[in-house]
Amino acid sequence: MPDNRFFKCLDCHQTYFHNAASAVAGIIHVGDEILINVRKKEPAAGCLDLVGGFTDFDETLEQALTRETIEELGIRITNWKYLCSGSNTYLYDSITYHTVDTTFYAVLDAKPDITIQHDELIAAKWIKISEINFSQFGFDSLKAALQLYVTKLAGNV
């Protein structure tokens, strides 16, 4: 019997709890620019995004973000710093997944060479902080995290 959080078998009384999925995102900052991705796939195809994705079993959040950064951008970053978390929904294949998105940031001395994963991304581009169009982001949780970073931390790093 579902109530959006759990399912209970009426025969054996086993209860399955459907919890939020863990996801990570990263803000990569160099000078006065932040690296922004453009999504290729739904949900939010064509919208701006941060590097990241879902956490696999037996991964820490930082390990997941490092893995996703290697997969999506071909770069290895391991000095992530925690920024914030937020709730989100992710509609995939007609199923709405509830997520907890944890956002980290890394400040680099120089722009790394990027090799984008073309089956996931249309592009990855450096955008001046003053020119970021937050309304073009596909996920409210990541837009809010980036706005927090820009207003609270970007000028102090």
Biotite code that builds the C-alpha atoms (Angstrom):
import biotite.structure as struc

atoms = struc.array([
    struc.Atom([0.000, 0.000, 0.000], chain_id="A", res_id=1, res_name="MET", atom_name="CA", element="C"),
    struc.Atom([1.905, 3.135, -1.174], chain_id="A", res_id=2, res_name="PRO", atom_name="CA", element="C"),
    struc.Atom([1.922, 6.535, 0.499], chain_id="A", res_id=3, res_name="ASP", atom_name="CA", element="C"),
    struc.Atom([4.762, 8.055, -1.585], chain_id="A", res_id=4, res_name="ASN", atom_name="CA", element="C"),
    struc.Atom([7.408, 7.052, 0.982], chain_id="A", res_id=5, res_name="ARG", atom_name="CA", element="C"),
    struc.Atom([6.957, 3.340, 1.454], chain_id="A", res_id=6, res_name="PHE", atom_name="CA", element="C"),
    struc.Atom([5.291, 0.254, 0.066], chain_id="A", res_id=7, res_name="PHE", atom_name="CA", element="C"),
    struc.Atom([3.921, -2.480, 2.296], chain_id="A", res_id=8, res_name="LYS", atom_name="CA", element="C"),
    struc.Atom([3.183, -5.978, 1.066], chain_id="A", res_id=9, res_name="CYS", atom_name="CA", element="C"),
    struc.Atom([-0.283, -6.982, 2.195], chain_id="A", res_id=10, res_name="LEU", atom_name="CA", element="C"),
    struc.Atom([0.680, -10.676, 2.121], chain_id="A", res_id=11, res_name="ASP", atom_name="CA", element="C"),
    struc.Atom([3.971, -10.794, 4.043], chain_id="A", res_id=12, res_name="CYS", atom_name="CA", element="C"),
    struc.Atom([3.841, -7.302, 5.635], chain_id="A", res_id=13, res_name="HIS", atom_name="CA", element="C"),
    struc.Atom([7.345, -6.469, 4.416], chain_id="A", res_id=14, res_name="GLN", atom_name="CA", element="C"),
    struc.Atom([7.851, -2.698, 4.155], chain_id="A", res_id=15, res_name="THR", atom_name="CA", element="C"),
    struc.Atom([10.045, -1.109, 1.494], chain_id="A", res_id=16, res_name="TYR", atom_name="CA", element="C"),
    struc.Atom([11.017, 2.498, 2.212], chain_id="A", res_id=17, res_name="PHE", atom_name="CA", element="C"),
    struc.Atom([11.504, 4.581, -0.905], chain_id="A", res_id=18, res_name="HIS", atom_name="CA", element="C"),
    struc.Atom([14.041, 7.170, 0.245], chain_id="A", res_id=19, res_name="ASN", atom_name="CA", element="C"),
    struc.Atom([15.537, 10.112, -1.583], chain_id="A", res_id=20, res_name="ALA", atom_name="CA", element="C"),
    struc.Atom([18.433, 9.390, -3.923], chain_id="A", res_id=21, res_name="ALA", atom_name="CA", element="C"),
    struc.Atom([21.777, 11.003, -3.194], chain_id="A", res_id=22, res_name="SER", atom_name="CA", element="C"),
    struc.Atom([23.204, 13.284, -5.886], chain_id="A", res_id=23, res_name="ALA", atom_name="CA", element="C"),
    struc.Atom([26.220, 15.579, -6.039], chain_id="A", res_id=24, res_name="VAL", atom_name="CA", element="C"),
    struc.Atom([27.175, 18.707, -7.959], chain_id="A", res_id=25, res_name="ALA", atom_name="CA", element="C"),
    struc.Atom([30.346, 20.733, -8.226], chain_id="A", res_id=26, res_name="GLY", atom_name="CA", element="C"),
    struc.Atom([31.124, 24.389, -8.790], chain_id="A", res_id=27, res_name="ILE", atom_name="CA", element="C"),
    struc.Atom([34.500, 24.725, -10.512], chain_id="A", res_id=28, res_name="ILE", atom_name="CA", element="C"),
    struc.Atom([35.853, 28.263, -10.109], chain_id="A", res_id=29, res_name="HIS", atom_name="CA", element="C"),
    struc.Atom([38.907, 29.807, -11.813], chain_id="A", res_id=30, res_name="VAL", atom_name="CA", element="C"),
    struc.Atom([39.552, 33.553, -11.573], chain_id="A", res_id=31, res_name="GLY", atom_name="CA", element="C"),
    struc.Atom([36.295, 35.355, -12.334], chain_id="A", res_id=32, res_name="ASP", atom_name="CA", element="C"),
    struc.Atom([34.697, 32.400, -14.163], chain_id="A", res_id=33, res_name="GLU", atom_name="CA", element="C"),
    struc.Atom([32.776, 29.245, -13.312], chain_id="A", res_id=34, res_name="ILE", atom_name="CA", element="C"),
    struc.Atom([32.616, 26.132, -15.476], chain_id="A", res_id=35, res_name="LEU", atom_name="CA", element="C"),
    struc.Atom([29.007, 25.513, -16.528], chain_id="A", res_id=36, res_name="ILE", atom_name="CA", element="C"),
    struc.Atom([27.687, 22.485, -18.414], chain_id="A", res_id=37, res_name="ASN", atom_name="CA", element="C"),
    struc.Atom([24.883, 22.373, -20.973], chain_id="A", res_id=38, res_name="VAL", atom_name="CA", element="C"),
    struc.Atom([22.782, 19.217, -20.600], chain_id="A", res_id=39, res_name="ARG", atom_name="CA", element="C"),
    struc.Atom([22.194, 16.974, -23.598], chain_id="A", res_id=40, res_name="LYS", atom_name="CA", element="C"),
    struc.Atom([19.556, 14.642, -22.123], chain_id="A", res_id=41, res_name="LYS", atom_name="CA", element="C"),
    struc.Atom([16.259, 14.984, -20.335], chain_id="A", res_id=42, res_name="GLU", atom_name="CA", element="C"),
    struc.Atom([15.406, 16.031, -17.813], chain_id="A", res_id=43, res_name="PRO", atom_name="CA", element="C"),
    struc.Atom([16.316, 19.638, -18.562], chain_id="A", res_id=44, res_name="ALA", atom_name="CA", element="C"),
    struc.Atom([17.981, 19.006, -21.930], chain_id="A", res_id=45, res_name="ALA", atom_name="CA", element="C"),
    struc.Atom([19.585, 22.184, -23.260], chain_id="A", res_id=46, res_name="GLY", atom_name="CA", element="C"),
    struc.Atom([19.612, 23.840, -19.823], chain_id="A", res_id=47, res_name="CYS", atom_name="CA", element="C"),
    struc.Atom([22.608, 24.931, -17.812], chain_id="A", res_id=48, res_name="LEU", atom_name="CA", element="C"),
    struc.Atom([23.917, 22.562, -15.164], chain_id="A", res_id=49, res_name="ASP", atom_name="CA", element="C"),
    struc.Atom([26.832, 21.891, -12.857], chain_id="A", res_id=50, res_name="LEU", atom_name="CA", element="C"),
    struc.Atom([29.065, 18.849, -13.121], chain_id="A", res_id=51, res_name="VAL", atom_name="CA", element="C"),
    struc.Atom([27.712, 15.961, -11.083], chain_id="A", res_id=52, res_name="GLY", atom_name="CA", element="C"),
    struc.Atom([25.304, 13.082, -10.867], chain_id="A", res_id=53, res_name="GLY", atom_name="CA", element="C"),
    struc.Atom([24.013, 10.293, -8.668], chain_id="A", res_id=54, res_name="PHE", atom_name="CA", element="C"),
    struc.Atom([26.070, 8.677, -5.942], chain_id="A", res_id=55, res_name="THR", atom_name="CA", element="C"),
    struc.Atom([26.832, 4.992, -6.499], chain_id="A", res_id=56, res_name="ASP", atom_name="CA", element="C"),
    struc.Atom([26.711, 2.361, -3.769], chain_id="A", res_id=57, res_name="PHE", atom_name="CA", element="C"),
    struc.Atom([29.794, 2.381, -1.518], chain_id="A", res_id=58, res_name="ASP", atom_name="CA", element="C"),
    struc.Atom([30.865, 5.889, -2.595], chain_id="A", res_id=59, res_name="GLU", atom_name="CA", element="C"),
    struc.Atom([31.262, 8.961, -0.459], chain_id="A", res_id=60, res_name="THR", atom_name="CA", element="C"),
    struc.Atom([29.779, 12.172, -1.835], chain_id="A", res_id=61, res_name="LEU", atom_name="CA", element="C"),
    struc.Atom([33.261, 13.469, -2.631], chain_id="A", res_id=62, res_name="GLU", atom_name="CA", element="C"),
    struc.Atom([34.230, 10.245, -4.413], chain_id="A", res_id=63, res_name="GLN", atom_name="CA", element="C"),
    struc.Atom([31.050, 10.405, -6.477], chain_id="A", res_id=64, res_name="ALA", atom_name="CA", element="C"),
    struc.Atom([31.733, 13.996, -7.500], chain_id="A", res_id=65, res_name="LEU", atom_name="CA", element="C"),
    struc.Atom([35.347, 13.224, -8.398], chain_id="A", res_id=66, res_name="THR", atom_name="CA", element="C"),
    struc.Atom([34.161, 10.262, -10.518], chain_id="A", res_id=67, res_name="ARG", atom_name="CA", element="C"),
    struc.Atom([31.458, 12.326, -12.240], chain_id="A", res_id=68, res_name="GLU", atom_name="CA", element="C"),
    struc.Atom([33.952, 15.118, -12.982], chain_id="A", res_id=69, res_name="THR", atom_name="CA", element="C"),
    struc.Atom([36.321, 12.630, -14.604], chain_id="A", res_id=70, res_name="ILE", atom_name="CA", element="C"),
    struc.Atom([33.476, 11.046, -16.589], chain_id="A", res_id=71, res_name="GLU", atom_name="CA", element="C"),
    struc.Atom([31.829, 14.280, -17.768], chain_id="A", res_id=72, res_name="GLU", atom_name="CA", element="C"),
    struc.Atom([34.827, 16.599, -18.185], chain_id="A", res_id=73, res_name="LEU", atom_name="CA", element="C"),
    struc.Atom([37.926, 14.411, -18.243], chain_id="A", res_id=74, res_name="GLY", atom_name="CA", element="C"),
    struc.Atom([39.481, 16.215, -15.272], chain_id="A", res_id=75, res_name="ILE", atom_name="CA", element="C"),
    struc.Atom([40.329, 14.999, -11.789], chain_id="A", res_id=76, res_name="ARG", atom_name="CA", element="C"),
    struc.Atom([39.496, 17.259, -8.854], chain_id="A", res_id=77, res_name="ILE", atom_name="CA", element="C"),
    struc.Atom([39.816, 15.947, -5.314], chain_id="A", res_id=78, res_name="THR", atom_name="CA", element="C"),
    struc.Atom([39.899, 19.118, -3.180], chain_id="A", res_id=79, res_name="ASN", atom_name="CA", element="C"),
    struc.Atom([36.121, 19.621, -3.006], chain_id="A", res_id=80, res_name="TRP", atom_name="CA", element="C"),
    struc.Atom([34.733, 21.813, -0.230], chain_id="A", res_id=81, res_name="LYS", atom_name="CA", element="C"),
    struc.Atom([31.158, 21.440, 1.017], chain_id="A", res_id=82, res_name="TYR", atom_name="CA", element="C"),
    struc.Atom([28.778, 24.302, 0.139], chain_id="A", res_id=83, res_name="LEU", atom_name="CA", element="C"),
    struc.Atom([25.180, 23.207, 0.817], chain_id="A", res_id=84, res_name="CYS", atom_name="CA", element="C"),
    struc.Atom([22.454, 20.679, 0.137], chain_id="A", res_id=85, res_name="SER", atom_name="CA", element="C"),
    struc.Atom([18.977, 20.986, -1.312], chain_id="A", res_id=86, res_name="GLY", atom_name="CA", element="C"),
    struc.Atom([16.024, 18.851, -2.277], chain_id="A", res_id=87, res_name="SER", atom_name="CA", element="C"),
    struc.Atom([15.091, 18.287, -5.879], chain_id="A", res_id=88, res_name="ASN", atom_name="CA", element="C"),
    struc.Atom([12.937, 16.158, -8.156], chain_id="A", res_id=89, res_name="THR", atom_name="CA", element="C"),
    struc.Atom([14.325, 14.401, -11.196], chain_id="A", res_id=90, res_name="TYR", atom_name="CA", element="C"),
    struc.Atom([11.839, 13.169, -13.801], chain_id="A", res_id=91, res_name="LEU", atom_name="CA", element="C"),
    struc.Atom([13.350, 10.290, -15.742], chain_id="A", res_id=92, res_name="TYR", atom_name="CA", element="C"),
    struc.Atom([11.508, 7.832, -17.956], chain_id="A", res_id=93, res_name="ASP", atom_name="CA", element="C"),
    struc.Atom([8.120, 8.922, -16.538], chain_id="A", res_id=94, res_name="SER", atom_name="CA", element="C"),
    struc.Atom([9.254, 8.336, -12.939], chain_id="A", res_id=95, res_name="ILE", atom_name="CA", element="C"),
    struc.Atom([9.815, 11.220, -10.521], chain_id="A", res_id=96, res_name="THR", atom_name="CA", element="C"),
    struc.Atom([12.827, 10.616, -8.314], chain_id="A", res_id=97, res_name="TYR", atom_name="CA", element="C"),
    struc.Atom([13.261, 12.701, -5.187], chain_id="A", res_id=98, res_name="HIS", atom_name="CA", element="C"),
    struc.Atom([16.889, 13.622, -4.600], chain_id="A", res_id=99, res_name="THR", atom_name="CA", element="C"),
    struc.Atom([19.058, 15.292, -2.024], chain_id="A", res_id=100, res_name="VAL", atom_name="CA", element="C"),
    struc.Atom([21.583, 17.313, -4.023], chain_id="A", res_id=101, res_name="ASP", atom_name="CA", element="C"),
    struc.Atom([24.821, 18.087, -2.206], chain_id="A", res_id=102, res_name="THR", atom_name="CA", element="C"),
    struc.Atom([26.881, 20.848, -3.791], chain_id="A", res_id=103, res_name="THR", atom_name="CA", element="C"),
    struc.Atom([30.612, 21.283, -3.360], chain_id="A", res_id=104, res_name="PHE", atom_name="CA", element="C"),
    struc.Atom([33.051, 23.790, -4.849], chain_id="A", res_id=105, res_name="TYR", atom_name="CA", element="C"),
    struc.Atom([36.687, 23.782, -5.924], chain_id="A", res_id=106, res_name="ALA", atom_name="CA", element="C"),
    struc.Atom([38.811, 26.823, -6.675], chain_id="A", res_id=107, res_name="VAL", atom_name="CA", element="C"),
    struc.Atom([41.550, 26.080, -9.201], chain_id="A", res_id=108, res_name="LEU", atom_name="CA", element="C"),
    struc.Atom([44.622, 28.165, -10.058], chain_id="A", res_id=109, res_name="ASP", atom_name="CA", element="C"),
    struc.Atom([44.248, 27.640, -13.812], chain_id="A", res_id=110, res_name="ALA", atom_name="CA", element="C"),
    struc.Atom([41.718, 26.289, -16.285], chain_id="A", res_id=111, res_name="LYS", atom_name="CA", element="C"),
    struc.Atom([42.258, 22.574, -16.882], chain_id="A", res_id=112, res_name="PRO", atom_name="CA", element="C"),
    struc.Atom([42.084, 20.926, -20.294], chain_id="A", res_id=113, res_name="ASP", atom_name="CA", element="C"),
    struc.Atom([38.561, 19.589, -20.670], chain_id="A", res_id=114, res_name="ILE", atom_name="CA", element="C"),
    struc.Atom([37.311, 16.607, -22.645], chain_id="A", res_id=115, res_name="THR", atom_name="CA", element="C"),
    struc.Atom([33.520, 16.596, -22.481], chain_id="A", res_id=116, res_name="ILE", atom_name="CA", element="C"),
    struc.Atom([31.407, 13.465, -22.479], chain_id="A", res_id=117, res_name="GLN", atom_name="CA", element="C"),
    struc.Atom([29.329, 14.080, -25.612], chain_id="A", res_id=118, res_name="HIS", atom_name="CA", element="C"),
    struc.Atom([26.619, 11.552, -24.791], chain_id="A", res_id=119, res_name="ASP", atom_name="CA", element="C"),
    struc.Atom([25.798, 13.536, -21.601], chain_id="A", res_id=120, res_name="GLU", atom_name="CA", element="C"),
    struc.Atom([26.717, 17.129, -22.451], chain_id="A", res_id=121, res_name="LEU", atom_name="CA", element="C"),
    struc.Atom([26.242, 19.535, -25.334], chain_id="A", res_id=122, res_name="ILE", atom_name="CA", element="C"),
    struc.Atom([29.013, 21.764, -24.004], chain_id="A", res_id=123, res_name="ALA", atom_name="CA", element="C"),
    struc.Atom([31.034, 22.853, -20.998], chain_id="A", res_id=124, res_name="ALA", atom_name="CA", element="C"),
    struc.Atom([31.891, 26.530, -20.961], chain_id="A", res_id=125, res_name="LYS", atom_name="CA", element="C"),
    struc.Atom([33.563, 29.060, -18.727], chain_id="A", res_id=126, res_name="TRP", atom_name="CA", element="C"),
    struc.Atom([31.180, 31.877, -17.860], chain_id="A", res_id=127, res_name="ILE", atom_name="CA", element="C"),
    struc.Atom([32.094, 35.074, -16.045], chain_id="A", res_id=128, res_name="LYS", atom_name="CA", element="C"),
    struc.Atom([30.363, 35.153, -12.668], chain_id="A", res_id=129, res_name="ILE", atom_name="CA", element="C"),
    struc.Atom([28.769, 38.506, -13.524], chain_id="A", res_id=130, res_name="SER", atom_name="CA", element="C"),
    struc.Atom([27.273, 37.009, -16.719], chain_id="A", res_id=131, res_name="GLU", atom_name="CA", element="C"),
    struc.Atom([25.695, 33.827, -15.344], chain_id="A", res_id=132, res_name="ILE", atom_name="CA", element="C"),
    struc.Atom([22.023, 33.602, -16.324], chain_id="A", res_id=133, res_name="ASN", atom_name="CA", element="C"),
    struc.Atom([20.536, 31.707, -13.397], chain_id="A", res_id=134, res_name="PHE", atom_name="CA", element="C"),
    struc.Atom([17.138, 31.415, -15.102], chain_id="A", res_id=135, res_name="SER", atom_name="CA", element="C"),
    struc.Atom([18.702, 29.024, -17.654], chain_id="A", res_id=136, res_name="GLN", atom_name="CA", element="C"),
    struc.Atom([19.503, 26.371, -15.043], chain_id="A", res_id=137, res_name="PHE", atom_name="CA", element="C"),
    struc.Atom([17.471, 23.184, -15.286], chain_id="A", res_id=138, res_name="GLY", atom_name="CA", element="C"),
    struc.Atom([17.354, 22.356, -11.572], chain_id="A", res_id=139, res_name="PHE", atom_name="CA", element="C"),
    struc.Atom([16.263, 24.781, -8.866], chain_id="A", res_id=140, res_name="ASP", atom_name="CA", element="C"),
    struc.Atom([18.457, 23.167, -6.195], chain_id="A", res_id=141, res_name="SER", atom_name="CA", element="C"),
    struc.Atom([21.610, 23.735, -8.237], chain_id="A", res_id=142, res_name="LEU", atom_name="CA", element="C"),
    struc.Atom([20.572, 27.249, -9.247], chain_id="A", res_id=143, res_name="LYS", atom_name="CA", element="C"),
    struc.Atom([20.089, 28.086, -5.553], chain_id="A", res_id=144, res_name="ALA", atom_name="CA", element="C"),
    struc.Atom([23.455, 26.546, -4.636], chain_id="A", res_id=145, res_name="ALA", atom_name="CA", element="C"),
    struc.Atom([25.263, 28.535, -7.321], chain_id="A", res_id=146, res_name="LEU", atom_name="CA", element="C"),
    struc.Atom([23.482, 31.738, -6.267], chain_id="A", res_id=147, res_name="GLN", atom_name="CA", element="C"),
    struc.Atom([24.576, 31.076, -2.676], chain_id="A", res_id=148, res_name="LEU", atom_name="CA", element="C"),
    struc.Atom([28.157, 30.518, -3.799], chain_id="A", res_id=149, res_name="TYR", atom_name="CA", element="C"),
    struc.Atom([28.226, 33.678, -5.924], chain_id="A", res_id=150, res_name="VAL", atom_name="CA", element="C"),
    struc.Atom([26.725, 35.915, -3.230], chain_id="A", res_id=151, res_name="THR", atom_name="CA", element="C"),
    struc.Atom([28.560, 34.491, -0.192], chain_id="A", res_id=152, res_name="LYS", atom_name="CA", element="C"),
    struc.Atom([31.880, 33.013, -1.317], chain_id="A", res_id=153, res_name="LEU", atom_name="CA", element="C"),
    struc.Atom([32.953, 33.832, -4.868], chain_id="A", res_id=154, res_name="ALA", atom_name="CA", element="C"),
    struc.Atom([34.480, 37.207, -3.986], chain_id="A", res_id=155, res_name="GLY", atom_name="CA", element="C"),
    struc.Atom([36.359, 35.803, -0.993], chain_id="A", res_id=156, res_name="ASN", atom_name="CA", element="C"),
    struc.Atom([38.233, 32.928, -2.615], chain_id="A", res_id=157, res_name="VAL", atom_name="CA", element="C"),
])
